[in-house]
């Protein structure tokens, strides 16, 4: 594929041509997953990052401008997603260490234990979610499935899973905002 062909395909994608997008996806998905796996050393996370990248590419297609080759744009974008993923995980790890260090430095009397009925409150809030949203939330948090696995299992799009999880978190945050240790539950 030469530079002219790439720009033509990208032009079609910008106009909403799903076939052109699908063709691009099939051509690059495996290559981008392999590239991302080399960067973050986690095949499942790499696949999820690449899927998220393609979702964002489709959603923002009208605003995007590719000045270099399409190939360079795709690989550079996935690399940036991987770097963000690594930085985010470093922050989570640093926070977890801080919490662990704080916990070790406190005696049992000093430690602020969660409210006795916290788990009951959380369960009630989860049960208040609409049925499909509740199912998606539990598959993610209880069963530990990744978004793409949930999408496959329920035969829905990854974007639908992302949207439902976002709405579930919003609802739970609102209902449990005054509850201690809720943040830990969300992790």
N, C-alpha and C positions, 0 to 999 in steps of 0.2 A: 504494500500500500504506500503510495507516494504522498508527499505533502499536500498536493492538490486534492487527492481522494480523501485524505483525512479531514481537510477543511470542509469538503462537501458533506461528508458524513456528519461532522459536528454541526454544520449548518442545518441539516435535516433534524438532528436531535434538538437543537435550539427551537425549532418550529414545532416540536412535539411529536416527531415521527417515532412511534414506538418500535417499529421494525428495525430502524437504524440503531436505536438504543439497544435493543435486544442483540443485534449483531455485534455491536461494540462490547456488550457485556460478555457474550460467549467467547469472543476473541481474546479478551484480556483477563477475565475473572481468574482462571487458573494461574496465569503468570503473575498477576498481582498478589494472589494468595501466597504463592511460593516466595515472592519477594518480601511480603510482610512477615511471613513465618521466619525468614532469615533474620529479620530485624528484631522481632520480639520473642522469638523462640517459643511460641505457643500457637499451634496450628489452629485450634478452635477460635481463639481470640483473633487471630489473623483473618480467618474467614469472616468473622463477625465484623471486623473493622472494614474489610473490603466491601461487604454487603452494605454497611452503613454509608460508605463512601459513594457507592453507586446510587443509593437512595437519595443522598444529598445532591449528587450530580443531576439526577432527574428533576428534583424539586427546584433546583436553582439554575436549571439549564438556560433559561432566558437571560439571566444576568451574567452568565459566564462568558469569558473571552479567552481563547487559546491563542497566545502569541507565538509559542514554539510549536513543535510537532505534538500531535495528540498523544503519542506514545510518551514523550517526555512529561507532558502535563499530567497524565494518569499516574505514572510512577512517582513523580515528585509529590503529587497530592497524597498518594497512599503513604509515602515516606513521612509526610507531615502528620498524617493521622496516627501513624505508629509512634512518632516522637511525642505527640500529645498523650497517647495512651501510656507510654513509659513514664512521662512526667506525672500524670495523674496517679499512677500506681505508686510512684515514689512518695507522693504526698500522703496517700492513704497509709502506706507503710510507716511513714514518719509519725502520723497521727496515732496509729495503733501502738507504736513503741512508746509514745508519750503517755498514752492512756495506761499502758502496761507498767511503765516506770512509776507513774503517779499511784497506781494501785499497790505496787510493791512497797512504796514509801509510807503508806498509811496503815495504821493498825486496823483491826476489824471494827473497833469502836468508832474510829474516825471515818471509816468508809461509808459513803452514802448509798445504801442499798436501794434497789428499785422498789417502787410502790408494790405492796403485796398483791394487788389485783391487776397489775400491769398487763399480764398475759391475757387475762379475761377481757380487759378493755380493748386490747389489740385485736383479739379474736372477734369481738362484737363489731368493731369497726370494719374488719375485713368482711364479715358476714353481711354488712350493710351495703357493700359494693354490688352493682348490677351483676347478674349471674356470670356472663361471659368475662367481664373484667376481673371478677373474683377468681375464676378458673385460671385466667392468664397469670394473675398475680401469684397464685399458689404454685403454679407450675414453675414460675421463675424463682420465688423465694423459698418455698418448701422443698420442691423437687430439684432445685438447682439447674434447671434447664436454661440454655442460652436462648436469646430471642429467635434465632433462626430455627432452633429445634422446636420451640413452641409453635412457630408459624407452620412448620411441616406437620406437626402432630394435629393441629387444629385446622389445617388446610386454609390458612389465611396468610396475608402478606406480613412481612417483617415490620413494615411501616404500621400496620394495624396493631401489632403487638407493642411497638414502641409507644404509640398513641395511648393505648389502653393502660400501659404501665405508668405513663406520665399522669394520666387522669387518676389512677389508683393512688399514686403517691400524693397528689394534690389533696384528694379527699382525706386520706389518712393523716396527712400533716395538719389539716384543718381540725379534724376530730380529736387528734391526740396532741395538739400543740402544747398543752399544759402538763403533759405527762413526762416524768423524768425518764431518761434512757431511751426515748423513742428514736433518737438519732442512731444509736447503736443498732437498734432493730432494723432500720432501713439499710444499713450496710450489709 
